[in-house]
Amino acid sequence: MTGDQLTVTSIVERAEKFHADREVVSRRSSGVTDRTTYGACARRARRLAGALSDLGVNEGDRVATLLWNQSEHLELYFAVPAMGAVIHTLNPRLFPDELAFIVEDAEDSVIVVDETLLEVFETFRSTYDFTHIIVVTHTGRAPAGTLDYESLVAGAEAADWPALDENSAAAMCYTSGTTGRPKGVVYSHRALVLHSLVAALPDQLAVSARDTVLPVVPMFHANAWGLPYAAALAGARLVLPGPRVDAESVLDLCSYEQVTMTAGVPTVWMAMLAALDNEPERWQLTELDRLIVGGSAVPRAMFEGFDRHGLTVVQAWGMTETAPLGAVCRLPSRLDQSNADEQYNYRARQGTATPLFHIRARDEDGNTIAWDDAAMGELEVRGPWVATGYHAGRGADSFTADGWFKTGDVVRIDPHGCIRICDRSKDLVKSGGEWISSVDLENKLMSHPAVSQAAVIAVPDNRWGERPLAVVARRPGTEVSADELRAHLAQEFAKWQLPDRFEFVDAIPCTATGKFKKTDLRTQFATV
Ligand code: AMP
């Protein structure tokens, strides 16, 4: 074997040589749709790499992006890893303080910002000294003190791609921790290439040259689940929705662009289902073959609801630490003749591990559980696209001594290896696909002079999947209202992270070791 290195460059070159005419569509915030091709994106990526080198970006340097799903982001997905630098995608929904921490922690050099995200950028700009700020403008004028993306691309010489080690860093993404600061996950070239190959397999996400792929999942969330690279590798047409991902906008795009597959968190599809139920005839979705849904548990009602419209939902499970794809739930042929109830129950599971990805689950005593669909344990994983550590050595306790990553998801596994998430050992709330740390909220609440105890739990929510609920015990003789506590939290948390509900109690039940008994709280308040 010639032993060529598995690098993102090979994906970029393939897109350029073999899929040059395949379309890449970007819908802008204005509603205007721009059309380009993989060939043009790859050629522009060479010039972009030339421009970044001229600005002093070297191999290993981090290039931050604050962009939507748009063709410029794809160009950066191509250019930055292929030139040997590391693309670091920033989540504009984070609190300014978190963004400030993340860019500092990653030691980003250059940042590329979409014009429509400049307001977000301004909230943390002064905290960090980027070497250059590049702005993607749609009005044609970059603000003073910044560089214009288009002018840079137009004015630079095309770079030649350097030979790279497949184990070198290609991309980076931060994930929220249970407590404290977000942690950086660094993806190697090898991980991204193998992930793309496996994601494209028929029983996985099944990405082919005949597909038109619409990633609703943002390109700042774990590489948009690997779809941009898988699509470029396969030669699938790519439709990038920009900032507007409300149900009607996504349905319009699916219908107009004849999308065959799309992917995102349940919140998006809940809204989409409601829109379809309201106006079943409005959209032509005859080409739409599958909706990949993950990031949070997919309720059974969602499978049933989309089935009524002739649309197939496929559940997938993954994590930022796993690049992200780890499991996909496809109905096995042995269940073809089963009744609808059995089939729905199966499809509502998180699925079987993707090829080359290994799973096990261990109980609280550290014993590996049987695959009998009864025993429960924390899911542990390993594989070519599973992180072995976080950036700067953080979170070492998430990795076992024998090389497995502890997911914090509590699962049952059936005899065929199909997992079902039953609980979460990490103290987090996942709302609309974004994490909220219960512990951070609790600490901030307990810093209020009128609060003696505070526990934050996740409660089910039809729209967002989960929402935080705060259970608070006041200090004797003090008074504080829910609104006052919300204002107190708003000093450090984004609006969407604030609990919608506060329940005041005399005392919060605790375990023998002094931890809040959150299971009791969930039973008491989850359905109120
Ligand atoms: P993130 O790193 O933000 O992508 O979050 C990963 C976590 O999201 C997992 O550890 C799970 O807790 C949750 N998650 C992802 N996919 C699913 C799914 N299909 N069902 C339930 N939870 C999921």
Residues whose N, C-alpha, C, O or C-beta is under 5 A from the ligand:
A	BS01	AMP	T175 V293 G294 G295 S296 A297 V298 A316 W317 G318 M319 T320 E321 Q350 T407 D409 I421 G433
